[in-house]
Amino acid sequence: MAKKLTTREEDYSKWYNELVIKADLAENSAVRGCMVIKPYGYAIWERMQAELDRMFKETGHQNAYFPLFIPKSYFSKEASHVDGFAKECAVVTHYRLKNAEDGSGIVVDPDAKLEEELIVRPTSETIIWDTYRKWIQSYRDLPLLINQWANVVRWEMRTRLFLRTAEFLWQEGHTAHATKEEAIAEAEQMMNVYSDFAENYMAIPVVKGTKTESERFAGALETYCIEALMQDGKALQAGTSHFLGQNFAKAFDVKFAAKDGALDYVWATSWGVSTRLMGALVMTHSDDNGLVLPPNLAPDQVVIVPIYRKDEEFEAVNEVALELMKKLRSQGIRVKYDNRDTQKPGWKFNEYELKGVPVRIAIGPRDVEKGTVELARRDTLTKEFISNEDVVEKVKSLMDEIQKNLFDKAVAYRTENTTEVSSYGEFKEVLETKGGFILAHWDGTIETEEKIKNETKATIRCIPLDGEKVAGTCMVTGKPSTGKVLFAKAY
């Protein structure tokens, strides 16, 4: 089962697609460019949702829900926003079907044309800011801290499960503030929340930074981001947080009365992460045997597999397994007991290895006699025998140990595949032979950025916020540079 996977070295893209499908995470649907997220994949997404939702609420945010459809006229109110999304929009033009008069089937009723076309939301700034105009009158209504869990549609032509699909799931936060400083602080805070989640739950190290002007979100004055490095040396944008200034408030006339009675436009942010994080999780940790899941997000942290040949052996094994499951669950460990008699233990071992369950416990008649269990780690593929008295404490400690090991391994890979260069020739050579993150000086112009992108397919992933800024000269033009930026080929 797991052994049939294409190896990463052989074809990384094929390995990824096969793994997503064979591990029962998702599959392509009958609708071109859209996916079906299967129960196991959705269970991982639910774990992500639960932790992120908790973190959002701890920072004062509340959930709400806004319409899927957005009047076309709303998009025209913020010029750069419509420019950014115009080519990706799905448009609803009619509201009724009817049977064709010639009996050939169902057709769109030409008499049911909408007075104004509706856009299937690619993002919700416009509909939300139209709503906020009714909610905000004075400084007492601020800050307004709202998040929504939703689906969005961006009409992608080249799709890939989780990484790029026409419809995907996400959360989008939209906040309103009385001052510029508060809005910037909010945008930075949410970038840090995403970084915290990526590193402490997904076990993925990320680089925090800001986007260049050409890479910013459409309508934003500043875009903060977290960038992760995948095992094939490509970068993946794992989350973004945008300082929108007063652009949307002005477009939708959202004003508030300050304490002194003066009217002013509110200051805004928006921020989001999506099911693209599922792709990041797969590509950061998994191996040629299948998924490797960090315990903090694994739907099943432990699976118990009984081994027996005769019914009387099962009774003894089952009793030990049930007692162990009860003890582990009492300690907050998520446990699955697979006592199906339709599959052999070897098949189950392969299945749970493929699905990335962090710890597997096997119990057979001899283990019952000896008072032991066989414990296998997914991250290291090692096995050991543990006494029944020690197994609960061992599993508890392994949850932290495996989580840390996956993070440390990803950090080591990123460190090994981050290169600083000083010349354009060296940049091209590293990009071609090694890949990964490349730190280099850039003169800050869109022209140079476009030249590098067109000639190498590498983009500026971010201007890193951490680390000392050391002035230098641009690797391409030789013009002054205030500090090195992070380049990579990306998903």
C-alpha atoms as one frame of an Amber mdcrd trajectory, in Angstrom:
protein
   0.000   0.000   0.000   2.493   2.655   1.172   5.357   1.079  -0.799   3.630
   1.916  -4.075   4.262   5.652  -3.640   6.502   7.345  -6.172   9.602   8.513
  -4.275  10.280  12.200  -3.672  13.612  11.964  -5.481  12.022  10.297  -8.487
   9.228  12.864  -8.964   8.342  15.180  -6.073   5.179  16.520  -7.695   3.888
  13.026  -8.481   4.798  11.861  -4.952   2.749  14.714  -3.482  -0.324  14.067
  -5.627  -0.233  10.328  -4.965   0.211  10.808  -1.233  -2.713  13.219  -0.888
  -4.968  10.720  -2.665  -3.640   7.458  -1.157  -3.610   8.827   2.391  -7.311
   9.646   1.944  -6.874  13.395   2.374  -8.619  14.605  -0.776  -9.471  13.798
  -4.374 -10.372  15.658  -7.536 -14.081  16.249  -8.040 -16.299  16.176 -11.105
 -16.132  19.982 -11.097 -12.921  20.986 -12.835 -10.416  22.576 -10.475 -12.361
  21.735  -7.319 -11.586  19.067  -4.753 -13.404  16.782  -2.363 -11.803  16.879
   1.086 -12.217  13.369   2.480 -13.003  12.637   6.154  -9.372  12.039   7.179
  -8.194  15.208   5.449 -11.082  17.169   6.914 -10.281  15.828  10.393  -6.807
  17.377  10.111  -8.344  20.648   8.867 -10.735  20.571  11.842  -7.742  20.282
  14.190  -6.214  23.322  12.487  -9.506  25.213  12.695  -9.937  24.417  16.385
  -6.497  25.698  17.382  -6.606  28.785  15.173 -10.146  29.629  16.308  -9.027
  29.401  19.930  -6.052  31.685  19.206  -8.261  34.214  17.414 -10.722  34.344
  20.278  -7.928  34.702  22.826  -6.865  37.851  20.947 -10.389  39.293  21.164
 -11.867  38.301  17.813 -15.415  37.066  17.195 -16.784  34.911  14.394 -19.484
  36.066  11.991 -20.641  35.098   8.509 -21.116  37.233   5.396 -22.767  36.504
   2.001 -21.178  34.290  -0.626 -22.351  36.676  -3.374 -21.002  40.190  -3.829
 -22.608  42.787  -6.155 -20.281  43.588  -9.048 -20.501  47.328  -8.313 -18.838
  46.805  -4.923 -15.632  45.689  -6.607 -15.375  48.845  -8.671 -15.246  50.997
  -5.530 -11.623  50.122  -4.701  -9.582  50.325  -7.903  -6.509  48.263  -7.000
  -8.707  45.595  -5.396 -10.705  44.977  -8.569  -7.497  44.956 -10.635  -6.069
  42.293  -8.345  -9.038  39.913  -8.568 -10.772  40.682 -11.885  -9.201  37.754
 -13.760 -10.103  35.208 -11.061 -13.791  35.970 -10.525 -16.715  33.627 -11.102
 -19.786  35.661 -12.081 -23.486  34.858 -11.591 -25.600  36.378 -14.360 -28.955
  34.530 -14.146 -31.131  33.158 -11.373 -33.300  30.536 -13.087 -33.205  27.491
 -15.367 -35.948  26.091 -17.598 -36.568  23.163 -19.925 -35.549  23.857 -23.494
 -38.511  24.239 -25.842 -37.055  21.633 -28.226 -36.794  19.112 -25.374 -32.999
  18.994 -25.530 -32.577  19.530 -21.781 -32.221  22.333 -19.267 -31.127  25.810
 -20.361 -30.583  29.158 -18.669 -33.791  31.197 -18.771 -32.900  34.376 -20.723
 -35.746  36.202 -18.959 -34.097  35.576 -15.576 -31.101  37.841 -16.072 -29.949
  39.610 -12.918 -30.140  43.407 -12.949 -26.639  43.411 -11.504 -24.233  40.507
 -11.784 -23.034  38.871  -8.573 -19.432  37.850  -7.924 -18.829  34.577  -6.063
 -16.531  35.867  -3.331 -12.792  35.605  -4.033 -12.337  37.493  -0.738 -14.799
  39.504   1.360 -13.389  42.995   1.923 -16.021  44.712  -0.219 -19.151  43.078
   1.199 -17.807  43.355   4.741 -16.898  47.026   4.480 -20.317  47.830   3.054
 -21.717  46.131   6.179 -19.324  47.901   8.560 -20.715  51.262   7.403 -23.918
  50.330   9.272 -22.099  48.997  12.348 -19.631  51.817  13.000 -20.685  55.311
  14.083 -18.330  56.354  16.874 -15.062  55.467  18.613 -17.165  53.400  21.035
 -17.775  50.890  18.230 -14.028  50.378  17.742 -12.021  48.275  17.464 -14.247
  45.907  15.530 -12.551  42.492  15.439 -14.350  40.001  13.180 -13.337  36.681
  11.637 -15.262  34.355   9.366 -14.699  30.715   8.377 -15.825  30.343   4.776
 -15.171  29.105   1.266 -13.942  31.323  -1.562 -13.635  30.947  -5.322 -10.672
  32.065  -7.400 -10.898  30.762 -10.932  -7.554  28.967 -11.221  -6.680  27.288
 -14.514  -3.810  25.136 -13.226  -4.958  23.438 -10.070  -3.347  21.149  -7.509
  -4.998  19.517  -4.503  -4.866  21.839  -1.462  -2.181  24.092  -2.974  -4.238
  25.752  -5.697  -7.900  24.987  -6.331 -10.748  27.019  -7.798 -12.654  26.727
  -4.509 -10.941  26.432  -1.139 -11.700  26.784   2.551 -10.171  29.466   4.710
 -10.671  31.986   7.450 -10.558  35.717   6.837 -10.260  38.297   9.557 -11.476
  41.857   8.940 -10.878  44.510  11.585 -11.569  48.228  11.977  -9.570  50.606
  14.210  -9.557  54.219  15.335  -5.878  54.828  14.579  -3.227  53.845  12.080
  -0.995  52.577  14.882  -3.702  50.229  16.210  -4.331  48.777  12.748  -0.634
  48.163  12.103  -0.312  46.529  15.532  -3.268  44.266  14.670  -1.752  43.225
  11.328   1.563  42.437  13.014  -0.176  40.582  15.846  -1.996  38.286  13.428
   1.202  37.558  11.516   2.671  36.486  14.860  -0.394  34.331  15.625   0.082
  32.565  12.295   3.782  32.119  12.981   3.025  30.695  16.429   0.529  28.252
  14.926   2.846  27.164  12.102   5.784  26.531  14.406   4.108  25.141  17.528
   1.268  23.137  15.957   2.351  22.385  12.400   6.043  22.065  13.417   6.958
  24.224  10.404   9.589  26.951  10.861   8.675  30.150   9.043  10.291  33.432
   8.069   8.244  36.490   9.026   8.424  39.449   6.700   6.682  42.004   4.520
   5.868  41.695   0.840   7.281  43.977  -1.823   4.936  46.534  -3.381   4.249
  44.313  -6.414   3.514  41.259  -4.245   1.161  42.981  -1.800  -2.494  42.071
  -1.451  -4.670  44.110  -3.824  -5.715  47.217  -1.898  -3.191  46.879   0.950
  -0.591  49.422   2.054   1.480  46.671   3.693   1.288  42.878   3.577   2.889
  40.841   6.353   3.538  37.179   5.647   5.052  33.943   6.870   7.097  31.915
   4.368   7.928  28.223   4.715  10.386  26.030   2.808   9.191  22.709   1.406
  11.331  19.596   0.962  11.789  20.198  -2.755  13.440  23.548  -2.099  10.409
  25.648  -3.066   8.813  28.258  -0.835   5.183  28.292   0.201   3.336  31.352
   1.499   1.688  29.984   4.640  -0.285  33.024   5.790  -0.752  36.743   5.173
  -1.917  39.723   7.189  -2.675  43.059   5.534  -2.638  46.665   6.727  -5.284
  48.234   4.482  -4.939  51.824   5.677  -8.147  53.792   5.053  -8.585  52.578
   1.467 -11.679  50.452   2.038 -13.153  52.837   4.607 -12.966  55.643   2.030
 -14.320  53.424  -0.743 -17.355  52.466   1.361 -17.633  55.700   3.383 -17.010
  54.119   6.798 -16.468  57.026   9.215 -16.522  57.310  12.981 -16.922  60.184
  15.430 -13.768  60.533  17.553 -13.838  61.562  21.230 -13.466  65.206  20.225
 -16.445  64.881  17.857 -14.398  65.054  14.665 -15.306  62.618  11.865 -12.587
  60.411  10.386 -12.292  57.272   8.288 -11.493  54.075  10.172  -8.256  52.115
   9.695  -8.476  48.527   8.493  -6.773  45.142   8.359  -7.548  41.771   6.837
  -5.742  38.457   7.309  -6.185  34.828   6.351  -4.920  31.282   6.063  -6.466
  28.502   3.995  -6.509  24.774   3.290  -3.199  25.456   1.534  -1.765  24.769
   5.001  -2.717  21.128   4.419  -0.329  21.074   1.473   2.381  22.678   3.599
   1.912  20.018   6.279   2.250  17.198   3.741   5.292  18.638   1.969   7.259
  19.673   5.055   7.295  16.415   7.031   6.187  13.441   4.938   8.481  10.783
   3.488   8.476   8.042   0.852   6.379   5.811   3.128   3.562   8.332   3.459
   2.340  11.124   5.713   4.178  12.183   8.844   1.873  14.192  11.088   2.890
  16.302  14.097   1.082  15.023  17.213  -0.490  18.437  17.885  -2.557  18.173
  14.699  -2.910  14.418  14.171  -6.584  13.325  14.360  -5.337  10.059  15.907
  -2.155  10.491  17.926  -1.992   6.784  18.738  -3.402   3.716  17.016  -3.637
   0.375  18.842  -3.538  -2.742  16.665  -4.357  -6.134  18.232  -2.525  -9.200
  16.897  -4.116 -12.627  17.298  -4.940 -15.825  15.425  -7.553 -17.467  17.604
 -10.671 -16.074  19.238  -9.434 -16.959  22.715  -6.223 -14.988  22.051  -8.314
 -11.986  20.997 -10.162 -11.907  24.318  -6.952 -11.438  26.324  -5.438  -8.992
  23.820  -8.682  -7.018  23.569  -8.915  -6.620  27.349  -5.390  -5.143  27.529
  -6.002  -2.915  24.493  -9.263  -1.498  25.834  -7.706  -0.766  29.230  -4.740
   0.967  27.586  -7.038   3.023  25.333  -9.028   4.120  28.384  -5.869   5.181
  30.260  -4.452   7.101  27.301  -7.718   8.913  26.625  -7.933   9.904  30.273
  -4.634  11.741  29.712  -6.027  13.658  26.732  -4.372  11.468  24.099  -6.404
  10.916  20.912  -6.482   7.138  20.438  -7.920   4.856  17.779  -8.342   1.157
  18.517  -8.450  -0.768  15.238  -9.985  -4.146  16.070 -11.386  -4.777  12.580
 -11.241  -8.434  11.640 -11.455  -7.671   7.918  -7.786  -6.662   7.591  -4.569
  -8.316   8.777  -2.191  -6.520  11.188   0.449  -6.043   8.476  -2.072  -4.271
   6.248  -3.069  -2.023   9.157   0.577  -1.209   9.928   1.041  -0.031   6.331
  -2.196   1.956   6.409  -1.294   3.900   9.551   2.241   4.461   8.354   0.793
   5.893   5.146  -1.636   8.071   7.139   1.116   9.392   9.398  -0.250   8.394
  12.823   2.547   9.470  15.227   2.580   6.350  17.435   1.480   2.791  16.734
   1.036   0.245  19.518   0.787  -3.468  18.695  -0.387  -5.991  21.289  -0.188
  -9.762  20.759  -0.607 -12.838  23.006   3.113 -12.874  23.909   2.918  -9.195
  24.856  -0.001 -10.002  27.161   2.043 -12.754  28.832   5.093 -10.495  29.249
   3.092  -7.424  30.280   4.528  -5.377  27.388   3.450  -3.690  24.154   5.351
  -2.950  20.934   5.558   0.791  20.333   6.516   2.237  16.912   7.285   5.880
  16.110   6.230   7.219  12.717   8.808  10.017  12.587  11.856   7.769  13.063
  10.320   4.410  12.041  11.845   2.877  15.192  10.248   0.261  17.464  10.685
  -0.735  21.099   8.971  -2.834  23.728   7.517  -0.983  26.721   6.051  -2.421
  29.910   2.336  -1.857  30.509   3.171   0.174  33.621   5.303   2.625  31.649
   3.447   2.902  28.354   1.122   5.796  29.243   3.951   8.025  30.485   6.071
   6.982  27.518   3.365   7.943  25.031   2.767  11.284  26.781   6.461  12.144
  26.576   6.621  10.973  22.962   3.970  13.474  21.917   6.290  16.348  22.861
   9.381  14.535  21.632   7.978  13.778  18.176   6.561  17.307  17.829   9.980
  18.782  18.667  11.841  16.342  16.460   9.758  17.238  13.410  10.291  20.953
  14.009  14.036  20.550  14.596  14.368  18.452  11.454  12.542  21.100   9.402
  14.713  23.861  10.892  17.876  21.898  10.020  16.653  21.433   6.445  15.856
  25.130   6.097  19.242  26.155   7.534  21.045  23.800   5.166  19.059  25.150
   2.229  19.330  28.880   2.931  22.164  30.533   1.009  23.479  34.090   1.030
  24.823  35.340  -2.288  26.425  38.583  -3.423  26.317  38.347  -7.233  23.608
  37.644  -9.787  25.718  34.883 -11.326  26.023  33.147  -7.957  22.285  33.635
  -7.419  21.434  31.872 -10.688  23.852  29.035  -9.976  22.473  28.375  -6.479
  18.910  28.578  -7.772  19.679  26.037 -10.498  21.815  23.569  -8.517  20.512
  23.824  -4.970  17.296  25.828  -4.742  15.899  26.727  -1.349  15.870  30.173
   0.212  18.376  32.683  -1.142  19.242  35.906   0.663  20.513  38.668  -1.603
  20.622  42.445  -1.898  17.986  44.113  -4.110  17.770  47.784  -5.064  14.080
  48.096  -4.133  12.787  48.730  -7.665   9.929  46.895  -9.360  11.980  46.837
 -12.589  14.794  44.808 -11.025  12.306  42.554  -9.249  10.535  41.823 -12.552
  13.842  41.200 -14.348  14.848  38.586 -11.766  11.404  36.956 -11.901  11.317
  36.808 -15.709  14.859  35.481 -16.058  14.895  32.953 -13.203  11.240  32.336
 -12.124  12.347  33.215  -8.580  10.354  35.811  -6.649  11.002  37.915  -3.587
   9.181  35.909  -0.943   9.522  38.621   1.700  11.633  41.336   3.212  12.559
  39.560   6.488  11.620  41.303   9.728  14.041  39.366  11.920  17.787  39.766
  11.762  20.070  42.725  11.364  19.633  44.929   8.319  23.031  45.388   6.671
  23.318  47.824   3.773  24.961  46.699   0.545  24.595  46.825  -3.215  22.002
  45.128  -5.432  23.263  41.878  -6.947  21.783  42.865 -10.344  22.247  46.626
 -10.723  24.933  47.485  -8.178  22.685  50.224  -6.771  22.394  50.761  -2.990
  20.346  48.248  -0.957  19.145  48.649   2.635  19.289  44.918   3.377  19.032
  41.424   1.950  15.643  40.024   0.931  14.461  36.430   0.676  14.194  34.897
  -2.810  12.915  31.471  -3.871  10.940  29.639  -6.480   7.512  29.161  -4.978
   4.176  27.385  -5.132
